[in-house]
Amino acid sequence: MDKWITKKAFINLLKNHQSIMVGGFMTCGTPETLIDWVLESEVKDLTIICNDAGYPDQGVGKLIKARRVKKLIASHIGLNPYAGSQMSEDALDVTLVPQGTLAEQIRAHGAGLGGILTPTGRHTIVEEGKHVIRHNDQDYLLETAIGADLALIQIEACDRLGNAVYSKTARNFNPIMASAANTVVALTNHQRDSIDPECVVTPHIFIDYIVKEDTHGS
Amino acid sequence: MDPKEIIARRVAKELSDGDLVNLGIGLPTLVANFIDPKIDVYLQSENGLIGLGPIPEKGQEDKNLTNAGGQYVTLKQGGMYFDSATSFGIIRGGHVNVTVLGALEVDSEGSLASWIIPKKLVPGMGGAMDLVVGAKKVIVATTHTNKGNPKIKTQCSLPLTAYKEVDLIVTELAVIEVKEDGLHLIERHPDTTIEEIINQTDAPLKYTNVKPMEVKS
């Protein structure tokens, strides 16, 4: 099975109104080339799920600045003024989620769970409208699982099948997002003949398509 | 001495050999500079590492190695990387001994407001809510006032980061412990008086034996 695709095949995966998870933490570990290709495509009204709103000219920030995003689910938007201003003018629907909750909501979806119980956010505005469940004399918020149509992740290297390893803190949300979307596209810096089976972080079965970083052909 | 350095030096004395510690962005990050070199303290960064080392020399930066503030960092020997779910499992699971973070407001019940000023500043909570709920000990490291306006209040007026989770407040003037019955002034900076501290605090302070704050290395 050949998972290695080019720019043209990647753009064919994109649609208006899609929900897209994007790996990265303040754009460290964000697959910038794939974001650039989403920008080059005509798609709009996207729902983006990402740790943060990136910077105006980096990461998902580029999509927000270009007004291609309708809804953003993130833990932090402070480094991209376009996110704040579009939120104020009701052009962008922003849901702010505690970072650990977001990570676990994504992991839960990938693991077939409907949600998780977390103490984070109790007695704060995060609690508004949510079920509080008592267990072992402690209150927890029920936070439901989050999946997506598409996940765009950055990996450091993989073998032909897509067994993946990451680089340092560029790992962050990438492995969990790889488990939680209907279609997962990985941007890799290197293809290797083999990856030590003891060191594989994301098993190949999670990755549907792979783009090699220097593939600029059509 | 710069107020931030006074705070950072005093917070560093709270850390013990073997502690896993998360330092927030800004002032709390400075604490790393004053940790006793004779003890092993493991610094976590919630974007996915334990074993945070110093800022790299110019030209040695690695774009794939940053802290939770997006700054380029290094990894100490024995350090390692992990994904965000593992990172917050470590945090929420009670495996972090101490978290140090800043405040917009902190109150006499130990509630903290640090992530939003409605309609003015809405950056988001990032990992702060998980850290404050999950860490065994929560230290707020902050200047005593914001340009003269007290940050330590009877009750926070801004939306909370967490409710009743703060254990210790360290400012450039005072060290204040949060207990069931309110705030206890336990140390004061040698250059200030108890009265001056009370005047700059918008919450009742209990005190009996107030020690001088240790601010030397």
Contacts between the chains, C-beta under 8 A, distances in Angstrom:
chain1	res1	chain2	res2	distance
A	25	B	47	4.3
A	25	B	48	7.5
A	25	B	66	7.4
A	25	B	68	7.5
A	25	B	70	7.9
A	25	B	84	7.4
A	26	B	47	7.7
A	26	B	66	6.9
A	26	B	70	3.9
A	27	B	70	8.0
A	28	B	47	7.2
A	28	B	63	6.9
A	28	B	64	6.4
A	28	B	66	4.8
A	28	B	70	7.0
A	29	B	64	7.0
A	51	B	84	7.2
A	52	B	124	7.4
A	52	B	126	7.7
A	74	B	124	6.6
A	75	B	124	5.5
A	75	B	125	6.4
A	75	B	126	5.1
A	75	B	127	7.0
A	76	B	123	6.1
A	76	B	124	3.8
A	76	B	125	7.4
A	76	B	126	4.4
A	77	B	122	7.2
A	77	B	123	6.5
A	77	B	124	5.3
A	78	B	122	8.0
A	78	B	123	2.9
A	78	B	124	6.2
A	79	B	70	7.6
A	84	B	122	6.2
A	87	B	122	7.2
A	96	B	122	7.7
A	96	B	124	4.6
A	96	B	125	6.4
A	98	B	125	5.4
A	98	B	126	8.0
A	98	B	127	7.2
A	98	B	128	7.8
A	98	B	129	4.1
A	98	B	130	5.4
A	99	B	46	6.7
A	99	B	84	7.1
A	99	B	88	6.6
A	99	B	125	7.5
A	99	B	126	5.4
A	99	B	127	4.1
A	99	B	130	6.3
A	100	B	46	7.9
A	100	B	84	7.9
A	100	B	87	7.8
A	100	B	88	3.0
A	100	B	91	6.0
A	100	B	92	5.6
A	100	B	127	6.3
A	100	B	129	7.7
A	100	B	130	3.5
A	100	B	134	7.6
A	101	B	129	7.9
A	101	B	130	7.1
A	103	B	83	7.9
A	103	B	84	4.1
A	103	B	85	4.5
A	103	B	87	7.5
A	103	B	88	5.2
A	104	B	85	6.1
A	104	B	88	6.7
A	106	B	85	7.6
A	107	B	85	4.4
A	118	B	92	6.8
A	119	B	92	7.1
A	119	B	133	5.1
A	119	B	134	7.8
A	120	B	92	6.5
A	120	B	129	4.9
A	120	B	130	4.8
A	120	B	133	4.9
A	120	B	134	7.5
A	121	B	129	5.5
A	121	B	133	7.9
A	122	B	133	7.5
A	122	B	162	7.8
A	122	B	163	6.5
A	123	B	111	7.8
A	123	B	160	6.2
A	123	B	162	7.5
A	123	B	163	3.5
A	123	B	164	7.9
A	124	B	129	6.7
A	124	B	159	6.5
A	124	B	160	4.7
A	124	B	161	6.8
A	124	B	162	6.8
A	124	B	163	7.1
A	125	B	159	5.2
A	125	B	160	7.9
A	126	B	125	7.6
A	126	B	129	6.8
A	156	B	64	7.8
A	166	B	81	7.5
A	167	B	64	4.2
A	168	B	49	7.5
A	168	B	62	6.6
A	168	B	64	4.3
A	168	B	65	4.4
A	168	B	75	7.4
A	168	B	81	5.5
A	169	B	45	7.3
A	169	B	47	5.1
A	169	B	48	5.0
A	169	B	49	5.6
A	169	B	64	6.4
A	169	B	65	5.7
A	169	B	66	5.5
A	169	B	67	8.0
A	169	B	81	6.1
A	170	B	63	8.0
A	170	B	64	4.1
A	171	B	48	5.5
A	171	B	81	5.7
A	171	B	82	7.1
A	171	B	83	5.3
A	172	B	47	5.5
A	172	B	48	5.2
A	172	B	83	6.4
A	172	B	84	5.0
A	173	B	83	7.2
A	173	B	84	4.9
A	174	B	83	7.3
A	175	B	83	4.6
A	176	B	83	5.9
A	176	B	84	6.5
A	176	B	85	5.0
A	201	B	83	7.7
